[in-house]
Amino acid sequence: MKKHLSIIALFLIQFLHGQTVADFENFNFPADTFWNGSSQPLGTTFTSGNVIMENYFDTAFGGYWTQGWAYSTMMDSSTSGFGNLYSTKALTGYNSSLTYVVGQQNAKVMLSGNATGGVVSGCYVTNATYPANSMRDGDMFAKKFGGVSGNDPDFFKLMIRGWFGGQVVTDSVEFYLADYRFANNTLDYIVTDWQWVDLSSLGNVDSLWFTLSSSDVGAFGINTPLFFCADHFITADSPMTILESRDDNTLAVYPNPFHNQLTIETVTTNGTIAITDISGRVVFTQLINQQGPVNLDLSYLSSGVYTLSVISTSEQSAIRIIKR
């Protein structure tokens, strides 16, 4: 419960302190072009919002992008193979925007300005066209996911770790860009649209590290093309403080179970009420600006079990509530 509540607190405090979005539109790139570092070889960076993306373009063998990130406006979701390295399977950036970034194995992001040492709310990710089509069809190096029978339990996974002060933080976040491990093959999928990845559980960080893994591994390592796309990194404008949490059986909430209306007796005059569902998703927030009963209209919530938290500047209290 303590970790669950701390994540809620991080989300709410970050919301109240303001955020910055790195959407990469500041490069003003025309459609169907990309930048891979060839104009600034042997190591450089580019910046959007409060994130700094590392890039390395090697000049050997005629030159090739070998590390970090590229940014792109390519809109080719159909052409297969390495020649279409800088396109996203989603066709455009998040929310039909023009520009997004393409990352490869061990890509790193550094935070800058007010975001340094703060919480990254998350970012949107999807597959690049090259690996997506490779997993769908197979190619000369990689297998078709699911195999001939369709029953092979294949996967393509993105893992994000946070760093702070030169140390890896304890938690990590995993996101499956493709998952064929289901007993029912109709549930197998390859991600082809933009999906939100919540990174708030990493806590305060100054950089992020992205690694890819796959079930398709051969004698020379992973066969699946190790590329993915990202967009809209949302960072906090100041570092966050994780508050102490406690389960509070004395928190007065009634009626419980409830139908549509819920009343909370609270003694704080400077805090926030948050309700999360069983998956940890925040479904309701409200500021507390006066002492005494707070009446909530929760008629829009589906029936089920939720966690209600009262979060102030010094502590958090939580109680399980049930909607009929």
C-alpha positions as CSV (number, residue, x, y, z in Angstrom):
1,M,0.0,0.0,0.0
2,K,2.8,2.5,0.8
3,K,4.3,2.2,-2.6
4,H,0.9,2.5,-4.3
5,L,0.1,5.6,-2.3
6,S,3.5,7.2,-3.0
7,I,2.9,6.8,-6.7
8,I,-0.5,8.6,-6.3
9,A,1.3,11.4,-4.3
10,L,4.0,11.8,-7.0
11,F,1.3,12.1,-9.7
12,L,-0.7,14.7,-7.8
13,I,2.2,16.8,-6.6
14,Q,3.7,16.8,-10.1
15,F,0.3,17.9,-11.5
16,L,0.1,20.8,-9.1
17,H,3.7,21.9,-9.7
18,G,3.4,22.0,-13.5
19,Q,4.9,20.0,-16.3
20,T,6.9,20.5,-19.5
21,V,6.2,18.4,-22.6
22,A,9.0,17.4,-25.0
23,D,7.2,16.9,-28.3
24,F,10.1,17.5,-30.7
25,E,8.1,19.9,-32.9
26,N,10.8,22.6,-32.1
27,F,12.9,21.2,-34.9
28,N,10.4,22.4,-37.6
29,F,11.3,19.5,-39.9
30,P,9.4,19.0,-43.1
31,A,7.4,15.8,-43.6
32,D,9.1,12.6,-44.6
33,T,12.6,13.5,-43.5
34,F,14.8,12.5,-40.6
35,W,17.9,13.5,-38.7
36,N,20.3,10.8,-37.6
37,G,23.4,12.7,-36.6
38,S,25.2,12.5,-39.9
39,S,25.7,16.2,-39.9
40,Q,27.3,16.1,-36.5
41,P,29.1,12.8,-36.4
42,L,31.0,11.0,-33.5
43,G,28.7,12.1,-30.7
44,T,26.2,14.9,-30.2
45,T,22.8,15.6,-28.5
46,F,19.5,17.3,-29.3
47,T,17.0,18.9,-26.9
48,S,13.2,19.3,-26.7
49,G,11.5,20.6,-23.6
50,N,13.5,19.4,-20.6
51,V,14.9,16.2,-22.2
52,I,18.3,15.8,-23.9
53,M,18.7,12.9,-26.3
54,E,22.1,11.4,-27.0
55,N,23.1,10.5,-30.5
56,Y,26.2,8.9,-32.1
57,F,26.8,8.6,-35.9
58,D,29.8,6.6,-36.8
59,T,31.8,7.6,-39.9
60,A,33.2,4.1,-40.6
61,F,32.0,2.1,-43.6
62,G,30.4,5.1,-45.2
63,G,28.7,6.2,-42.0
64,Y,25.8,4.9,-40.0
65,W,23.7,5.7,-37.0
66,T,25.0,3.5,-34.2
67,Q,23.7,4.8,-30.9
68,G,21.0,6.8,-29.1
69,W,18.2,8.7,-30.8
70,A,17.2,10.1,-34.2
71,Y,14.3,12.4,-34.8
72,S,11.9,11.9,-37.7
73,T,8.9,12.9,-39.7
74,M,8.8,9.8,-41.9
75,M,5.3,8.5,-42.7
76,D,5.9,5.1,-44.1
77,S,4.2,2.3,-42.2
78,S,4.3,-0.3,-45.0
79,T,7.8,-0.6,-46.4
80,S,9.7,-3.4,-44.7
81,G,13.4,-3.8,-44.1
82,F,16.4,-1.8,-42.9
83,G,15.9,0.8,-45.6
84,N,12.9,2.1,-43.7
85,L,14.7,2.6,-40.4
86,Y,13.3,6.0,-39.4
87,S,9.5,5.4,-39.8
88,T,6.9,4.7,-37.2
89,K,4.2,2.0,-37.5
90,A,1.7,4.6,-36.2
91,L,2.4,6.7,-39.4
92,T,2.6,10.0,-37.5
93,G,3.8,11.3,-34.2
94,Y,1.5,11.1,-31.1
95,N,-1.9,12.7,-31.6
96,S,-1.2,13.2,-35.4
97,S,1.8,15.4,-34.7
98,L,4.6,15.6,-37.2
99,T,7.8,14.8,-35.3
100,Y,8.8,11.9,-33.1
101,V,12.0,10.2,-32.0
102,V,13.4,6.8,-33.0
103,G,15.5,5.0,-30.3
104,Q,17.7,1.9,-30.4
105,Q,19.2,-0.4,-27.9
106,N,20.6,1.3,-24.8
107,A,19.3,4.8,-25.8
108,K,19.6,7.3,-23.0
109,V,17.7,10.5,-22.0
110,M,19.1,13.1,-19.7
111,L,16.9,15.7,-17.9
112,S,17.7,19.4,-18.0
113,G,16.7,22.6,-16.3
114,N,13.9,22.4,-13.8
115,A,13.3,18.7,-14.6
116,T,16.7,17.5,-13.3
117,G,16.2,15.3,-10.3
118,G,12.4,15.3,-10.8
119,V,9.8,12.8,-11.8
120,V,9.1,11.9,-15.5
121,S,5.3,11.3,-15.8
122,G,5.9,9.2,-18.8
123,C,6.0,9.2,-22.6
124,Y,4.2,7.6,-25.6
125,V,5.8,4.7,-27.4
126,T,5.1,2.5,-30.4
127,N,6.9,0.3,-32.8
128,A,9.1,1.5,-35.6
129,T,8.0,0.1,-38.9
130,Y,11.1,-1.9,-39.4
131,P,10.8,-4.2,-36.3
132,A,6.9,-4.2,-36.5
133,N,6.9,-5.6,-40.1
134,S,9.8,-8.0,-39.2
135,M,7.8,-9.5,-36.3
136,R,4.7,-9.7,-38.5
137,D,6.3,-11.4,-41.5
138,G,9.8,-12.5,-40.5
139,D,12.8,-11.6,-42.6
140,M,16.2,-13.0,-43.6
141,F,17.5,-12.5,-40.0
142,A,14.4,-12.7,-37.7
143,K,11.5,-15.1,-37.3
144,K,7.9,-14.4,-37.8
145,F,6.4,-14.0,-34.4
146,G,4.3,-17.0,-33.3
147,G,6.1,-19.3,-35.7
148,V,4.6,-21.4,-38.3
149,S,1.8,-22.7,-36.0
150,G,1.2,-19.3,-34.4
151,N,1.8,-20.9,-31.0
152,D,5.3,-19.8,-30.3
153,P,5.3,-17.6,-27.1
154,D,7.3,-14.7,-28.6
155,F,7.7,-11.2,-27.2
156,F,9.4,-7.9,-27.8
157,K,9.8,-5.9,-24.6
158,L,11.0,-2.3,-23.8
159,M,12.4,-1.7,-20.3
160,I,13.0,1.7,-18.9
161,R,15.2,2.3,-15.9
162,G,15.9,5.6,-14.1
163,W,19.2,7.0,-12.9
164,F,19.8,9.5,-10.1
165,G,23.2,10.7,-9.1
166,G,25.0,8.1,-11.1
167,Q,23.0,5.2,-9.5
168,V,20.3,3.0,-11.0
169,V,17.0,3.5,-9.1
170,T,15.4,0.3,-7.7
171,D,12.2,0.2,-9.8
172,S,12.0,-0.3,-13.6
173,V,9.1,-0.1,-16.0
174,E,8.4,-2.7,-18.7
175,F,6.3,-2.3,-21.8
176,Y,5.6,-5.1,-24.3
177,L,5.9,-3.8,-27.9
178,A,4.7,-7.2,-29.0
179,D,3.3,-10.2,-27.0
180,Y,2.5,-13.6,-28.4
181,R,2.5,-15.5,-25.1
182,F,-1.2,-15.9,-24.8
183,A,-2.8,-19.3,-24.8
184,N,-5.5,-17.8,-27.0
185,N,-3.7,-16.7,-30.2
186,T,-6.4,-14.1,-31.0
187,L,-5.0,-12.1,-28.1
188,D,-1.5,-11.9,-29.6
189,Y,-0.5,-8.4,-30.7
190,I,2.1,-6.1,-32.2
191,V,1.7,-2.5,-31.0
192,T,1.0,-0.2,-34.0
193,D,-0.4,2.9,-32.3
194,W,0.9,5.3,-29.7
195,Q,0.6,3.9,-26.1
196,W,1.2,5.8,-22.9
197,V,3.9,4.4,-20.6
198,D,3.7,5.7,-17.0
199,L,7.2,6.3,-15.6
200,S,6.2,8.1,-12.4
201,S,7.0,5.0,-10.3
202,L,10.7,5.5,-11.0
203,G,10.6,8.5,-8.7
204,N,13.1,11.3,-8.9
205,V,15.6,10.8,-11.7
206,D,18.1,12.7,-13.7
207,S,18.3,10.4,-16.7
208,L,16.5,7.4,-18.3
209,W,17.9,4.3,-19.9
210,F,15.9,2.3,-22.5
211,T,16.7,-1.4,-23.3
212,L,15.0,-3.9,-25.6
213,S,14.7,-7.7,-25.3
214,S,13.1,-10.3,-27.5
215,S,12.3,-14.0,-27.5
216,D,14.0,-14.3,-30.9
217,V,17.6,-14.8,-29.9
218,G,20.3,-16.5,-32.1
219,A,24.0,-17.2,-31.9
220,F,24.9,-13.6,-32.4
221,G,22.3,-12.1,-30.1
222,I,18.8,-10.7,-30.6
223,N,17.4,-11.2,-34.1
224,T,14.4,-8.8,-33.8
225,P,15.5,-5.3,-35.0
226,L,16.2,-3.3,-31.9
227,F,14.4,0.0,-32.6
228,F,11.3,1.7,-31.2
229,C,9.6,5.1,-31.4
230,A,8.8,7.6,-28.6
231,D,7.0,11.0,-28.3
232,H,5.7,13.5,-25.8
233,F,8.0,13.1,-22.8
234,I,6.2,14.8,-19.8
235,T,8.5,16.0,-17.1
236,A,8.0,17.9,-13.8
237,D,9.1,21.5,-13.4
238,S,10.6,20.7,-10.0
239,P,11.8,17.7,-7.9
240,M,9.1,15.8,-6.0
241,T,8.9,14.7,-2.4
242,I,7.6,11.2,-1.6
243,L,5.3,11.5,1.4
244,E,5.0,9.0,4.2
245,S,1.9,6.8,3.7
246,R,-0.4,5.0,6.1
247,D,-3.5,2.9,6.0
248,D,-6.1,4.8,8.0
249,N,-9.0,2.8,9.4
250,T,-10.2,5.9,11.2
251,L,-10.6,8.0,8.1
252,A,-14.4,8.8,8.1
253,V,-15.9,8.0,4.8
254,Y,-19.6,7.2,4.5
255,P,-21.7,5.5,3.3
256,N,-19.3,2.7,2.4
257,P,-20.3,0.8,0.2
258,F,-22.0,3.7,-1.7
259,H,-24.1,4.2,-4.8
260,N,-23.4,7.7,-6.2
261,Q,-22.6,10.1,-3.4
262,L,-19.8,9.8,-0.9
263,T,-18.9,12.0,2.1
264,I,-15.5,12.4,3.6
265,E,-14.8,13.9,7.1
266,T,-11.4,15.6,6.8
267,V,-9.4,17.8,9.2
268,T,-6.9,19.1,6.6
269,T,-7.5,22.4,4.8
270,N,-4.7,22.1,2.3
271,G,-4.6,18.8,0.5
272,T,-6.0,16.6,-2.2
273,I,-8.5,13.8,-2.5
274,A,-7.6,11.0,-5.0
275,I,-9.4,7.9,-6.0
276,T,-7.7,5.1,-7.9
277,D,-9.1,1.9,-9.4
278,I,-7.7,-1.6,-8.8
279,S,-5.0,-1.1,-11.6
280,G,-3.7,2.0,-9.8
281,R,-5.1,4.5,-12.4
282,V,-6.2,7.8,-10.9
283,V,-9.9,8.2,-11.7
284,F,-10.8,11.2,-9.5
285,T,-9.0,14.2,-7.9
286,Q,-10.2,17.1,-5.9
287,L,-8.5,19.9,-3.9
288,I,-9.4,20.4,-0.3
289,N,-9.7,24.0,0.6
290,Q,-11.9,24.0,3.7
291,Q,-12.2,21.9,6.9
292,G,-15.2,19.7,7.4
293,P,-17.3,17.3,5.4
294,V,-16.5,17.0,1.6
295,N,-19.3,15.6,-0.5
296,L,-18.3,13.8,-3.7
297,D,-20.5,13.0,-6.7
298,L,-19.1,9.7,-8.0
299,S,-22.0,8.6,-10.1
300,Y,-19.9,8.3,-13.2
301,L,-17.7,5.5,-11.7
302,S,-18.4,1.9,-12.5
303,S,-19.3,-0.5,-9.8
304,G,-16.2,-2.0,-8.1
305,V,-13.5,-1.5,-5.5
306,Y,-11.4,1.6,-5.3
307,T,-8.8,3.2,-3.0
308,L,-9.5,6.7,-1.7
309,S,-6.5,8.7,-0.5
310,V,-6.4,12.0,1.4
311,I,-3.0,13.6,0.7
312,S,-1.7,16.7,2.5
313,T,1.7,18.3,2.7
314,S,2.8,16.1,5.6
315,E,1.2,12.7,5.2
316,Q,-1.3,10.5,3.3
317,S,-4.2,8.4,4.5
318,A,-6.1,5.8,2.5
319,I,-9.2,3.6,2.8
320,R,-10.8,1.1,0.5
321,I,-14.2,2.1,-0.8
322,I,-16.8,0.0,-2.7
323,K,-19.3,1.4,-5.3
324,R,-22.5,-0.7,-5.7
